[in-house]
Amino acid sequence: MCPGIQGGTNWYSTSFNPGTGLYYIQALERCNYYSKRELEWQAGKGYMAGVARPDPAETFVKSLRAINIQTGAIAWDLPQGAARFPGSAGVISTASGLVFFGENSGSFMAADAANGKVLWEFPANQGWHASPMTYMSITSSTSRLHRG
């Protein structure tokens, strides 16, 4: 079945950028074989009466993908490097036209939100398992509101 349990974009956080009209996702093109196994249900114990396993011959690809929300067309696709540090990080886009994401090579990267060109890379050599975040100082935001 495609996508498999690790495939698609089911748990990576996504981001929409109103400036570009694009919706950014981490997509994993990967399939699984599913098989049933006999297991008796018991209260208080885990119950997995089946197993999902990837095809050992399959070469899978993880990409940062931009989708046009008006047409559903893929605007651009940025394939990631070899899964040296496979992760499940999502993306965040900014008003300044950047998309930040954790890449499978272990780098934290920034791409141009309009065309997917990589603009910056920090080789952290880590698997990314959380999505990028931004913060804003409430104090400075509140004081701007009061100044009118």
VMD Tcl script that builds the backbone (N, CA, C; Angstrom):
set m [mol new atoms 444]
animate dup $m
set s [atomselect $m all]
$s set {name element resname resid chain x y z} {
  {N N MET 1 A 0.847 -1.164 0.000}
  {CA C MET 1 A 0.000 0.000 0.000}
  {C C MET 1 A 0.897 1.233 0.000}
  {N N CYS 2 A 0.508 2.198 -0.790}
  {CA C CYS 2 A 1.264 3.440 -0.863}
  {C C CYS 2 A 0.323 4.624 -0.610}
  {N N PRO 3 A 0.652 5.564 0.231}
  {CA C PRO 3 A 1.881 5.586 1.020}
  {C C PRO 3 A 1.791 4.626 2.195}
  {N N GLY 4 A 2.948 4.222 2.672}
  {CA C GLY 4 A 3.027 3.322 3.811}
  {C C GLY 4 A 2.865 4.066 5.115}
  {N N ILE 5 A 3.070 3.342 6.202}
  {CA C ILE 5 A 2.887 3.928 7.526}
  {C C ILE 5 A 3.866 5.084 7.773}
  {N N GLN 6 A 5.056 5.029 7.161}
  {CA C GLN 6 A 6.001 6.133 7.298}
  {C C GLN 6 A 5.868 7.133 6.154}
  {N N GLY 7 A 4.994 6.866 5.214}
  {CA C GLY 7 A 4.910 7.689 4.010}
  {C C GLY 7 A 3.867 8.776 4.066}
  {N N GLY 8 A 3.743 9.495 2.975}
  {CA C GLY 8 A 2.788 10.593 2.886}
  {C C GLY 8 A 3.300 11.795 3.645}
  {N N THR 9 A 2.406 12.455 4.326}
  {CA C THR 9 A 2.790 13.616 5.143}
  {C C THR 9 A 1.888 13.700 6.364}
  {N N ASN 10 A 1.593 12.554 6.945}
  {CA C ASN 10 A 0.563 12.504 7.966}
  {C C ASN 10 A 0.915 13.079 9.329}
  {N N TRP 11 A 2.168 13.212 9.700}
  {CA C TRP 11 A 2.426 13.784 11.016}
  {C C TRP 11 A 3.391 14.958 11.004}
  {N N TYR 12 A 4.031 15.204 9.891}
  {CA C TYR 12 A 4.936 16.350 9.816}
  {C C TYR 12 A 4.094 17.630 9.783}
  {N N SER 13 A 4.478 18.629 10.571}
  {CA C SER 13 A 3.701 19.868 10.525}
  {C C SER 13 A 3.877 20.541 9.174}
  {N N THR 14 A 2.836 21.188 8.723}
  {CA C THR 14 A 2.811 21.842 7.418}
  {C C THR 14 A 2.727 23.353 7.617}
  {N N SER 15 A 2.844 24.102 6.530}
  {CA C SER 15 A 2.790 25.554 6.644}
  {C C SER 15 A 2.184 26.147 5.380}
  {N N PHE 16 A 1.305 27.126 5.561}
  {CA C PHE 16 A 0.743 27.864 4.440}
  {C C PHE 16 A 1.292 29.278 4.471}
  {N N ASN 17 A 1.669 29.789 3.304}
  {CA C ASN 17 A 2.170 31.154 3.209}
  {C C ASN 17 A 1.218 31.976 2.349}
  {N N PRO 18 A 0.452 32.917 2.934}
  {CA C PRO 18 A -0.488 33.721 2.160}
  {C C PRO 18 A 0.195 34.581 1.100}
  {N N GLY 19 A 1.466 34.930 1.322}
  {CA C GLY 19 A 2.191 35.745 0.351}
  {C C GLY 19 A 2.475 35.026 -0.951}
  {N N THR 20 A 2.753 33.731 -0.873}
  {CA C THR 20 A 3.035 32.943 -2.080}
  {C C THR 20 A 1.811 32.163 -2.555}
  {N N GLY 21 A 0.857 31.949 -1.655}
  {CA C GLY 21 A -0.301 31.106 -1.981}
  {C C GLY 21 A 0.063 29.634 -2.023}
  {N N LEU 22 A 1.218 29.282 -1.432}
  {CA C LEU 22 A 1.682 27.899 -1.453}
  {C C LEU 22 A 1.571 27.263 -0.080}
  {N N TYR 23 A 1.346 25.963 -0.104}
  {CA C TYR 23 A 1.219 25.131 1.087}
  {C C TYR 23 A 2.426 24.202 1.087}
  {N N TYR 24 A 3.230 24.220 2.155}
  {CA C TYR 24 A 4.493 23.505 2.203}
  {C C TYR 24 A 4.367 22.262 3.082}
  {N N ILE 25 A 4.861 21.147 2.566}
  {CA C ILE 25 A 4.801 19.879 3.298}
  {C C ILE 25 A 6.114 19.125 3.143}
  {N N GLN 26 A 6.386 18.254 4.091}
  {CA C GLN 26 A 7.433 17.249 3.953}
  {C C GLN 26 A 6.708 15.999 3.465}
  {N N ALA 27 A 7.077 15.500 2.317}
  {CA C ALA 27 A 6.417 14.331 1.733}
  {C C ALA 27 A 7.394 13.173 1.659}
  {N N LEU 28 A 6.941 12.001 2.046}
  {CA C LEU 28 A 7.770 10.801 1.987}
  {C C LEU 28 A 7.084 9.790 1.080}
  {N N GLU 29 A 7.695 9.538 -0.058}
  {CA C GLU 29 A 7.172 8.555 -1.008}
  {C C GLU 29 A 7.724 7.194 -0.620}
  {N N ARG 30 A 6.932 6.438 0.116}
  {CA C ARG 30 A 7.365 5.129 0.603}
  {C C ARG 30 A 6.156 4.231 0.741}
  {N N CYS 31 A 6.325 2.974 0.427}
  {CA C CYS 31 A 5.230 2.001 0.491}
  {C C CYS 31 A 5.517 0.965 1.576}
  {N N ASN 32 A 4.473 0.233 1.988}
  {CA C ASN 32 A 4.601 -0.845 2.971}
  {C C ASN 32 A 3.824 -2.069 2.523}
  {N N TYR 33 A 4.306 -3.204 2.983}
  {CA C TYR 33 A 3.536 -4.439 2.912}
  {C C TYR 33 A 2.845 -4.586 4.257}
  {N N TYR 34 A 1.568 -4.899 4.237}
  {CA C TYR 34 A 0.807 -5.107 5.468}
  {C C TYR 34 A 0.375 -6.560 5.519}
  {N N SER 35 A 0.495 -7.161 6.681}
  {CA C SER 35 A 0.031 -8.539 6.833}
  {C C SER 35 A -0.622 -8.694 8.202}
  {N N LYS 36 A -1.601 -9.563 8.219}
  {CA C LYS 36 A -2.356 -9.830 9.446}
  {C C LYS 36 A -1.672 -10.965 10.201}
  {N N ARG 37 A -1.747 -10.906 11.512}
  {CA C ARG 37 A -1.284 -12.032 12.315}
  {C C ARG 37 A -2.323 -12.300 13.395}
  {N N GLU 38 A -2.391 -13.504 13.795}
  {CA C GLU 38 A -3.355 -13.892 14.818}
  {C C GLU 38 A -2.843 -13.456 16.186}
  {N N LEU 39 A -3.672 -12.724 16.892}
  {CA C LEU 39 A -3.320 -12.258 18.220}
  {C C LEU 39 A -4.605 -12.063 19.001}
  {N N GLU 40 A -4.638 -12.617 20.173}
  {CA C GLU 40 A -5.823 -12.481 21.007}
  {C C GLU 40 A -5.734 -11.188 21.808}
  {N N TRP 41 A -6.818 -10.418 21.794}
  {CA C TRP 41 A -6.859 -9.165 22.532}
  {C C TRP 41 A -6.911 -9.470 24.021}
  {N N GLN 42 A -6.114 -8.690 24.815}
  {CA C GLN 42 A -6.121 -8.806 26.275}
  {C C GLN 42 A -6.167 -7.406 26.861}
  {N N ALA 43 A -7.051 -7.210 27.825}
  {CA C ALA 43 A -7.193 -5.896 28.463}
  {C C ALA 43 A -5.854 -5.440 29.050}
  {N N GLY 44 A -5.546 -4.166 28.820}
  {CA C GLY 44 A -4.342 -3.582 29.389}
  {C C GLY 44 A -3.062 -3.865 28.630}
  {N N LYS 45 A -3.129 -4.588 27.522}
  {CA C LYS 45 A -1.934 -4.904 26.740}
  {C C LYS 45 A -2.074 -4.332 25.337}
  {N N GLY 46 A -0.944 -4.008 24.739}
  {CA C GLY 46 A -0.948 -3.510 23.362}
  {C C GLY 46 A -1.512 -4.552 22.412}
  {N N TYR 47 A -2.210 -4.090 21.392}
  {CA C TYR 47 A -2.836 -5.011 20.444}
  {C C TYR 47 A -2.500 -4.583 19.019}
  {N N MET 48 A -1.609 -5.285 18.413}
  {CA C MET 48 A -1.243 -5.041 17.019}
  {C C MET 48 A -1.395 -6.369 16.283}
  {N N ALA 49 A -2.554 -6.616 15.775}
  {CA C ALA 49 A -2.822 -7.884 15.088}
  {C C ALA 49 A -2.408 -7.796 13.621}
  {N N GLY 50 A -1.318 -7.163 13.400}
  {CA C GLY 50 A -0.803 -7.044 12.049}
  {C C GLY 50 A 0.557 -6.388 12.092}
  {N N VAL 51 A 1.197 -6.370 10.946}
  {CA C VAL 51 A 2.524 -5.788 10.868}
  {C C VAL 51 A 2.662 -5.030 9.552}
  {N N ALA 52 A 3.374 -3.914 9.594}
  {CA C ALA 52 A 3.679 -3.140 8.398}
  {C C ALA 52 A 5.189 -3.138 8.248}
  {N N ARG 53 A 5.653 -3.462 7.049}
  {CA C ARG 53 A 7.093 -3.445 6.809}
  {C C ARG 53 A 7.371 -2.838 5.444}
  {N N PRO 54 A 8.456 -2.063 5.345}
  {CA C PRO 54 A 8.790 -1.473 4.053}
  {C C PRO 54 A 9.329 -2.525 3.095}
  {N N ASP 55 A 9.211 -2.247 1.823}
  {CA C ASP 55 A 9.779 -3.104 0.798}
  {C C ASP 55 A 11.298 -2.951 0.869}
  {N N PRO 56 A 12.046 -4.039 1.144}
  {CA C PRO 56 A 13.498 -3.907 1.278}
  {C C PRO 56 A 14.197 -3.469 -0.016}
  {N N ALA 57 A 13.563 -3.676 -1.149}
  {CA C ALA 57 A 14.165 -3.295 -2.431}
  {C C ALA 57 A 13.841 -1.862 -2.832}
  {N N GLU 58 A 12.934 -1.230 -2.093}
  {CA C GLU 58 A 12.480 0.109 -2.464}
  {C C GLU 58 A 13.485 1.188 -2.076}
  {N N THR 59 A 13.681 2.126 -2.969}
  {CA C THR 59 A 14.445 3.334 -2.674}
  {C C THR 59 A 13.422 4.440 -2.464}
  {N N PHE 60 A 13.362 4.990 -1.262}
  {CA C PHE 60 A 12.344 5.993 -0.984}
  {C C PHE 60 A 12.933 7.387 -1.014}
  {N N VAL 61 A 12.066 8.363 -1.248}
  {CA C VAL 61 A 12.485 9.755 -1.370}
  {C C VAL 61 A 11.644 10.619 -0.446}
  {N N LYS 62 A 12.325 11.471 0.317}
  {CA C LYS 62 A 11.635 12.483 1.120}
  {C C LYS 62 A 11.900 13.822 0.458}
  {N N SER 63 A 10.848 14.638 0.326}
  {CA C SER 63 A 10.969 15.928 -0.353}
  {C C SER 63 A 10.268 17.015 0.434}
  {N N LEU 64 A 10.785 18.217 0.295}
  {CA C LEU 64 A 10.061 19.403 0.710}
  {C C LEU 64 A 9.264 19.811 -0.513}
  {N N ARG 65 A 7.963 19.910 -0.368}
  {CA C ARG 65 A 7.082 20.130 -1.514}
  {C C ARG 65 A 6.213 21.353 -1.282}
  {N N ALA 66 A 6.028 22.143 -2.339}
  {CA C ALA 66 A 5.149 23.310 -2.299}
  {C C ALA 66 A 3.965 23.041 -3.217}
  {N N ILE 67 A 2.769 23.211 -2.678}
  {CA C ILE 67 A 1.544 22.924 -3.430}
  {C C ILE 67 A 0.734 24.202 -3.581}
  {N N ASN 68 A 0.300 24.484 -4.795}
  {CA C ASN 68 A -0.559 25.634 -5.067}
  {C C ASN 68 A -1.949 25.292 -4.546}
  {N N ILE 69 A -2.458 26.037 -3.574}
  {CA C ILE 69 A -3.750 25.684 -2.975}
  {C C ILE 69 A -4.929 25.969 -3.897}
  {N N GLN 70 A -4.738 26.795 -4.906}
  {CA C GLN 70 A -5.829 27.090 -5.839}
  {C C GLN 70 A -6.026 25.959 -6.851}
  {N N THR 71 A -4.909 25.328 -7.270}
  {CA C THR 71 A -4.988 24.311 -8.326}
  {C C THR 71 A -4.690 22.908 -7.836}
  {N N GLY 72 A -4.002 22.784 -6.703}
  {CA C GLY 72 A -3.577 21.476 -6.216}
  {C C GLY 72 A -2.298 20.986 -6.887}
  {N N ALA 73 A -1.750 21.777 -7.806}
  {CA C ALA 73 A -0.540 21.383 -8.520}
  {C C ALA 73 A 0.689 21.564 -7.630}
  {N N ILE 74 A 1.668 20.706 -7.829}
  {CA C ILE 74 A 2.935 20.851 -7.118}
  {C C ILE 74 A 3.712 21.968 -7.803}
  {N N ALA 75 A 3.961 23.052 -7.061}
  {CA C ALA 75 A 4.664 24.212 -7.607}
  {C C ALA 75 A 6.156 23.934 -7.717}
  {N N TRP 76 A 6.717 23.284 -6.719}
  {CA C TRP 76 A 8.104 22.843 -6.754}
  {C C TRP 76 A 8.303 21.715 -5.755}
  {N N ASP 77 A 9.363 20.948 -5.976}
  {CA C ASP 77 A 9.665 19.782 -5.159}
  {C C ASP 77 A 11.181 19.758 -4.936}
  {N N LEU 78 A 11.600 19.732 -3.684}
  {CA C LEU 78 A 13.018 19.724 -3.351}
  {C C LEU 78 A 13.362 18.386 -2.698}
  {N N PRO 79 A 13.878 17.420 -3.496}
  {CA C PRO 79 A 14.262 16.130 -2.910}
  {C C PRO 79 A 15.375 16.320 -1.893}
  {N N GLN 80 A 15.299 15.550 -0.810}
  {CA C GLN 80 A 16.303 15.648 0.238}
  {C C GLN 80 A 17.383 14.602 0.018}
  {N N GLY 81 A 18.480 14.783 0.724}
  {CA C GLY 81 A 19.605 13.872 0.599}
  {C C GLY 81 A 19.295 12.501 1.167}
  {N N ALA 82 A 20.290 11.651 1.120}
  {CA C ALA 82 A 20.160 10.299 1.659}
  {C C ALA 82 A 19.748 10.369 3.124}
  {N N ALA 83 A 18.973 9.397 3.535}
  {CA C ALA 83 A 18.430 9.380 4.901}
  {C C ALA 83 A 19.500 8.975 5.908}
  {N N ARG 84 A 20.494 9.824 6.053}
  {CA C ARG 84 A 21.548 9.591 7.033}
  {C C ARG 84 A 20.990 9.711 8.443}
  {N N PHE 85 A 20.134 10.685 8.645}
  {CA C PHE 85 A 19.454 10.906 9.921}
  {C C PHE 85 A 17.960 11.046 9.633}
  {N N PRO 86 A 17.267 9.946 9.315}
  {CA C PRO 86 A 15.846 10.099 8.981}
  {C C PRO 86 A 15.078 10.705 10.142}
  {N N GLY 87 A 14.223 11.635 9.830}
  {CA C GLY 87 A 13.480 12.325 10.872}
  {C C GLY 87 A 12.043 12.544 10.464}
  {N N SER 88 A 11.349 13.244 11.319}
  {CA C SER 88 A 9.938 13.516 11.067}
  {C C SER 88 A 9.618 14.981 11.325}
  {N N ALA 89 A 10.545 15.851 10.991}
  {CA C ALA 89 A 10.331 17.283 11.206}
  {C C ALA 89 A 9.430 17.861 10.135}
  {N N GLY 90 A 8.719 18.895 10.490}
  {CA C GLY 90 A 7.865 19.599 9.549}
  {C C GLY 90 A 8.541 20.840 9.015}
  {N N VAL 91 A 7.725 21.814 8.653}
  {CA C VAL 91 A 8.226 23.039 8.024}
  {C C VAL 91 A 7.562 24.258 8.647}
  {N N ILE 92 A 8.180 25.410 8.414}
  {CA C ILE 92 A 7.567 26.681 8.768}
  {C C ILE 92 A 7.957 27.676 7.680}
  {N N SER 93 A 7.003 28.493 7.265}
  {CA C SER 93 A 7.289 29.523 6.261}
  {C C SER 93 A 7.158 30.889 6.918}
  {N N THR 94 A 7.863 31.863 6.344}
  {CA C THR 94 A 7.877 33.198 6.936}
  {C C THR 94 A 7.356 34.232 5.946}
  {N N ALA 95 A 6.962 35.379 6.464}
  {CA C ALA 95 A 6.501 36.484 5.623}
  {C C ALA 95 A 7.627 37.023 4.751}
  {N N SER 96 A 8.877 36.776 5.138}
  {CA C SER 96 A 10.014 37.243 4.350}
  {C C SER 96 A 10.348 36.316 3.184}
  {N N GLY 97 A 9.556 35.253 2.992}
  {CA C GLY 97 A 9.743 34.379 1.830}
  {C C GLY 97 A 10.698 33.230 2.037}
  {N N LEU 98 A 10.802 32.736 3.275}
  {CA C LEU 98 A 11.667 31.594 3.566}
  {C C LEU 98 A 10.842 30.419 4.060}
  {N N VAL 99 A 11.339 29.217 3.804}
  {CA C VAL 99 A 10.772 27.997 4.365}
  {C C VAL 99 A 11.913 27.302 5.106}
  {N N PHE 100 A 11.728 27.056 6.405}
  {CA C PHE 100 A 12.724 26.366 7.216}
  {C C PHE 100 A 12.285 24.926 7.422}
  {N N PHE 101 A 13.266 23.997 7.396}
  {CA C PHE 101 A 12.944 22.581 7.571}
  {C C PHE 101 A 14.176 21.807 8.013}
  {N N GLY 102 A 13.950 20.674 8.687}
  {CA C GLY 102 A 15.013 19.749 9.052}
  {C C GLY 102 A 15.146 18.732 7.930}
  {N N GLU 103 A 16.355 18.596 7.404}
  {CA C GLU 103 A 16.605 17.764 6.233}
  {C C GLU 103 A 17.168 16.408 6.646}
  {N N ASN 104 A 16.945 15.387 5.831}
  {CA C ASN 104 A 17.358 14.022 6.157}
  {C C ASN 104 A 18.866 13.831 6.293}
  {N N SER 105 A 19.666 14.745 5.773}
  {CA C SER 105 A 21.119 14.621 5.908}
  {C C SER 105 A 21.575 15.044 7.293}
  {N N GLY 106 A 20.678 15.626 8.089}
  {CA C GLY 106 A 21.010 16.112 9.424}
  {C C GLY 106 A 21.173 17.613 9.484}
  {N N SER 107 A 20.927 18.302 8.381}
  {CA C SER 107 A 21.063 19.760 8.341}
  {C C SER 107 A 19.730 20.442 8.623}
  {N N PHE 108 A 19.816 21.658 9.155}
  {CA C PHE 108 A 18.667 22.543 9.272}
  {C C PHE 108 A 18.819 23.525 8.120}
  {N N MET 109 A 17.764 23.699 7.311}
  {CA C MET 109 A 17.911 24.454 6.072}
  {C C MET 109 A 16.827 25.500 5.896}
  {N N ALA 110 A 17.123 26.469 5.036}
  {CA C ALA 110 A 16.161 27.480 4.621}
  {C C ALA 110 A 16.132 27.490 3.101}
  {N N ALA 111 A 14.917 27.492 2.545}
  {CA C ALA 111 A 14.745 27.526 1.093}
  {C C ALA 111 A 13.902 28.736 0.720}
  {N N ASP 112 A 14.053 29.182 -0.506}
  {CA C ASP 112 A 13.238 30.266 -1.048}
  {C C ASP 112 A 11.810 29.745 -1.183}
  {N N ALA 113 A 10.860 30.415 -0.559}
  {CA C ALA 113 A 9.467 29.953 -0.544}
  {C C ALA 113 A 8.834 29.970 -1.935}
  {N N ALA 114 A 9.332 30.803 -2.840}
  {CA C ALA 114 A 8.749 30.911 -4.175}
  {C C ALA 114 A 9.211 29.814 -5.125}
  {N N ASN 115 A 10.493 29.367 -4.982}
  {CA C ASN 115 A 11.009 28.421 -5.970}
  {C C ASN 115 A 11.719 27.201 -5.390}
  {N N GLY 116 A 11.892 27.129 -4.075}
  {CA C GLY 116 A 12.502 25.968 -3.443}
  {C C GLY 116 A 14.020 25.936 -3.464}
  {N N LYS 117 A 14.653 26.978 -3.947}
  {CA C LYS 117 A 16.110 27.009 -3.988}
  {C C LYS 117 A 16.649 27.095 -2.556}
  {N N VAL 118 A 17.603 26.206 -2.217}
  {CA C VAL 118 A 18.206 26.223 -0.884}
  {C C VAL 118 A 19.065 27.477 -0.757}
  {N N LEU 119 A 18.800 28.263 0.305}
  {CA C LEU 119 A 19.519 29.516 0.534}
  {C C LEU 119 A 20.501 29.444 1.692}
  {N N TRP 120 A 20.262 28.530 2.630}
  {CA C TRP 120 A 21.075 28.458 3.836}
  {C C TRP 120 A 21.012 27.049 4.394}
  {N N GLU 121 A 22.129 26.623 4.983}
  {CA C GLU 121 A 22.186 25.281 5.572}
  {C C GLU 121 A 23.092 25.298 6.791}
  {N N PHE 122 A 22.621 24.681 7.877}
  {CA C PHE 122 A 23.433 24.485 9.072}
  {C C PHE 122 A 23.554 22.983 9.304}
  {N N PRO 123 A 24.760 22.406 9.126}
  {CA C PRO 123 A 24.935 20.962 9.281}
  {C C PRO 123 A 24.992 20.552 10.753}
  {N N ALA 124 A 23.849 20.292 11.353}
  {CA C ALA 124 A 23.778 19.949 12.767}
  {C C ALA 124 A 24.064 18.471 13.032}
  {N N ASN 125 A 24.044 17.654 11.962}
  {CA C ASN 125 A 24.279 16.209 12.087}
  {C C ASN 125 A 23.342 15.560 13.099}
  {N N GLN 126 A 22.066 15.901 12.986}
  {CA C GLN 126 A 21.039 15.374 13.886}
  {C C GLN 126 A 19.826 14.939 13.090}
  {N N GLY 127 A 19.117 13.958 13.604}
  {CA C GLY 127 A 17.810 13.626 13.059}
  {C C GLY 127 A 16.802 14.600 13.644}
  {N N TRP 128 A 15.963 15.152 12.814}
  {CA C TRP 128 A 14.988 16.154 13.250}
  {C C TRP 128 A 13.662 15.490 13.558}
  {N N HIS 129 A 13.192 15.640 14.788}
  {CA C HIS 129 A 11.944 15.005 15.201}
  {C C HIS 129 A 10.943 16.009 15.754}
  {N N ALA 130 A 11.194 17.265 15.527}
  {CA C ALA 130 A 10.264 18.322 15.917}
  {C C ALA 130 A 10.278 19.364 14.809}
  {N N SER 131 A 9.245 20.122 14.733}
  {CA C SER 131 A 9.132 21.105 13.669}
  {C C SER 131 A 9.747 22.435 14.077}
  {N N PRO 132 A 10.194 23.227 13.085}
  {CA C PRO 132 A 10.719 24.556 13.398}
  {C C PRO 132 A 9.641 25.412 14.061}
  {N N MET 133 A 10.070 26.323 14.926}
  {CA C MET 133 A 9.138 27.201 15.628}
  {C C MET 133 A 9.663 28.633 15.599}
  {N N THR 134 A 8.772 29.579 15.745}
  {CA C THR 134 A 9.169 30.966 15.905}
  {C C THR 134 A 8.499 31.517 17.157}
  {N N TYR 135 A 9.072 32.575 17.677}
  {CA C TYR 135 A 8.535 33.202 18.877}
  {C C TYR 135 A 8.463 34.707 18.674}
  {N N MET 136 A 7.572 35.332 19.391}
  {CA C MET 136 A 7.462 36.779 19.352}
  {C C MET 136 A 7.327 37.264 20.788}
  {N N SER 137 A 8.021 38.316 21.104}
  {CA C SER 137 A 7.953 38.871 22.437}
  {C C SER 137 A 6.579 39.521 22.635}
  {N N ILE 138 A 5.855 39.062 23.624}
  {CA C ILE 138 A 4.531 39.632 23.904}
  {C C ILE 138 A 4.674 41.070 24.388}
  {N N THR 139 A 5.711 41.350 25.140}
  {CA C THR 139 A 5.923 42.700 25.665}
  {C C THR 139 A 6.077 43.701 24.530}
  {N N SER 140 A 6.950 43.394 23.557}
  {CA C SER 140 A 7.165 44.346 22.468}
  {C C SER 140 A 5.919 44.443 21.582}
  {N N SER 141 A 5.223 43.333 21.403}
  {CA C SER 141 A 4.007 43.341 20.597}
  {C C SER 141 A 2.928 44.186 21.265}
  {N N THR 142 A 2.784 44.039 22.591}
  {CA C THR 142 A 1.787 44.788 23.340}
  {C C THR 142 A 2.113 46.266 23.338}
  {N N SER 143 A 3.376 46.610 23.514}
  {CA C SER 143 A 3.738 48.032 23.550}
  {C C SER 143 A 3.493 48.698 22.193}
  {N N ARG 144 A 3.680 47.989 21.101}
  {CA C ARG 144 A 3.385 48.567 19.782}
  {C C ARG 144 A 1.892 48.835 19.639}
  {N N LEU 145 A 1.084 47.948 20.182}
  {CA C LEU 145 A -0.360 48.132 20.095}
  {C C LEU 145 A -0.803 49.363 20.869}
  {N N HIS 146 A -0.186 49.601 22.024}
  {CA C HIS 146 A -0.576 50.751 22.840}
  {C C HIS 146 A -0.087 52.073 22.283}
  {N N ARG 147 A 0.970 52.025 21.478}
  {CA C ARG 147 A 1.479 53.269 20.885}
  {C C ARG 147 A 0.601 53.731 19.727}
  {N N GLY 148 A -0.245 52.865 19.251}
  {CA C GLY 148 A -1.196 53.265 18.228}
  {C C GLY 148 A -0.668 53.242 16.853}
}
mol reanalyze $m
mol bondsrecalc $m
mol representation Tube
mol addrep $m
